[in-house]
Amino acid sequence: MSRIGKRTISVPKGVTVNIDGQTVSVKGPKGERSWTVADEIEVKFENDEINLVARNDTQRARAMWGLSRTLVDNLVVGVTEGFERKLELVGVGYRAALKGKDLSLQLGFSHEVDVVAPEGVTFVVPKQTEISIQGADKQVVGELAANIRKLRPPEPYKGKGVRYAGEKVRRKEGKKK
């Protein structure tokens, strides 16, 4: 039995859920998201709660049960609260600025790096060295944050680069004389 799969997903007020076969569609204040659940999983919606049940007891059904429950829960959380990833820029001259909806980064290269905001994702730059990526899709927000971090990952000697907020960079000692 999946401990995660057994838990029910409570649907808050203002969110509508539509189940059409294996496709779960969720609509809320932050947008509309849908996902197709694996055939081994049965989805039930009653009394403002979504419940997922494995149709049989195969290894794949057990594996997909917890995954499906988490992904459907992410749909509900995404359209109500949304997801956010924060990045920090550490280094002399490293800055971020908004150009319309897109993000412009100065990361020590000879040119600026422009990052285009995908559909449903917004950038917020509270300070020149902080970036907040917000959106309803957890996967898109996380992947975009990882791609921005990959442009200039933190280096181990001075710690310069793009890092997640609160990330600890393991520092190395410089060379000795």
C-alpha positions in Angstrom: 0.0 0.0 0.0 1.2 3.5 -0.9 1.2 5.8 2.1 1.1 8.8 -0.2 -1.5 7.4 -2.6 -3.9 6.6 0.3 -4.2 10.3 1.3 -7.1 12.2 -0.1 -6.7 15.6 -1.8 -9.0 18.3 -0.4 -10.3 20.8 -3.0 -10.6 24.3 -1.7 -13.5 26.7 -2.5 -13.3 28.4 -5.8 -11.6 25.4 -7.5 -13.5 23.3 -10.0 -12.4 19.7 -10.8 -13.5 17.9 -13.9 -12.7 14.2 -14.5 -13.1 12.9 -18.0 -12.0 9.3 -18.2 -8.4 9.4 -17.0 -7.9 13.1 -17.6 -8.1 15.3 -14.5 -8.7 19.0 -15.2 -8.5 21.6 -12.4 -9.5 25.3 -12.7 -8.8 27.9 -10.1 -7.9 31.6 -9.6 -4.3 31.1 -11.0 -5.3 29.3 -14.2 -6.3 25.9 -15.5 -4.2 22.7 -15.5 -4.9 19.2 -16.6 -3.1 15.9 -16.5 -3.8 12.4 -17.7 -3.6 9.7 -15.0 -2.1 6.3 -15.8 -4.6 3.5 -16.7 -3.7 1.5 -13.6 -5.2 4.3 -11.3 -8.9 5.1 -10.8 -9.8 8.7 -9.9 -12.9 9.5 -7.7 -14.2 13.0 -6.9 -16.8 13.3 -4.2 -17.5 15.7 -1.3 -14.8 18.2 -2.4 -12.2 15.5 -2.1 -10.2 13.7 -4.8 -9.3 10.1 -4.0 -7.0 7.9 -6.1 -7.1 4.1 -6.0 -5.0 1.5 -7.7 -7.1 -0.8 -9.9 -4.9 -3.9 -9.3 -1.9 -4.8 -7.2 0.9 -4.9 -9.7 4.3 -3.3 -9.2 3.6 -0.6 -11.8 0.2 0.2 -10.3 1.7 0.7 -6.9 4.5 2.9 -8.4 2.0 5.0 -10.3 -0.4 5.4 -7.4 1.7 7.7 -5.2 3.1 9.5 -8.2 -0.4 10.2 -9.6 -1.7 11.4 -6.3 1.2 13.8 -5.9 0.9 15.2 -9.5 -2.9 15.7 -9.0 -2.2 17.5 -5.7 0.3 19.7 -7.5 -2.4 20.7 -10.0 -4.7 21.8 -7.1 -2.0 23.6 -5.3 -0.8 25.3 -8.5 -4.1 26.8 -9.4 -4.8 28.0 -5.9 -1.5 29.2 -4.4 1.0 28.7 -7.2 4.7 27.7 -6.9 7.7 29.9 -6.4 11.5 29.4 -6.7 13.9 32.1 -5.5 17.4 32.5 -6.9 20.3 34.7 -5.7 23.1 36.2 -7.8 26.4 36.3 -5.9 29.4 38.1 -7.5 30.7 41.6 -8.4 28.6 43.0 -11.3 26.1 40.2 -11.3 22.6 41.7 -11.7 19.1 40.9 -12.9 16.5 43.2 -14.5 13.2 42.8 -16.1 12.7 43.7 -19.8 8.9 43.6 -20.1 8.0 40.1 -19.0 11.4 38.6 -19.8 14.5 38.5 -17.6 17.9 40.1 -18.5 20.9 38.8 -16.6 24.5 40.2 -16.3 26.6 37.3 -15.2 30.2 38.3 -16.0 30.0 37.4 -19.7 30.7 40.0 -22.4 27.0 40.0 -23.2 23.7 40.1 -21.4 21.8 36.8 -21.1 18.1 37.1 -21.8 15.6 34.5 -20.5 12.2 34.4 -22.1 9.3 33.8 -19.7 7.3 30.7 -20.8 3.5 30.7 -20.8 2.1 31.1 -17.3 5.4 32.0 -15.6 6.3 35.4 -14.2 9.6 36.8 -13.0 9.8 39.2 -10.0 13.0 41.0 -9.3 12.8 42.6 -5.8 16.5 43.5 -5.8 19.1 43.4 -8.5 20.6 40.2 -6.9 17.4 38.3 -6.3 15.0 36.6 -8.7 11.7 35.1 -8.0 10.1 32.7 -10.5 6.3 32.2 -10.0 3.8 30.0 -11.8 1.1 27.4 -11.6 3.1 24.5 -13.0 5.7 23.2 -10.5 7.7 21.4 -13.2 8.0 24.4 -15.4 9.0 26.7 -12.5 11.6 24.3 -11.2 13.0 23.5 -14.6 13.3 27.2 -15.5 15.1 27.9 -12.2 17.5 25.1 -12.9 18.2 26.4 -16.4 18.9 29.9 -15.0 21.2 28.4 -12.4 23.0 26.4 -15.0 24.0 29.6 -16.9 26.5 30.3 -14.1 26.6 27.7 -11.3 28.2 28.6 -8.0 32.0 28.0 -8.2 33.7 26.5 -5.1 36.5 28.9 -4.5 34.8 32.3 -4.2 31.2 31.2 -4.3 30.3 33.4 -7.2 27.4 32.4 -9.5 23.6 31.8 -9.5 22.3 29.8 -6.5 19.0 28.9 -5.0 17.9 31.0 -2.1 19.4 29.5 1.1 21.7 27.1 -0.8 24.9 26.4 0.9 27.9 26.3 -1.4 30.7 24.0 -0.3 33.9 26.1 -0.5 37.4 24.9 -1.3 40.6 26.2 0.0 42.8 28.2 -2.5 46.3 27.1 -3.4 49.1 27.5 -0.8 52.4 29.3 -1.3 
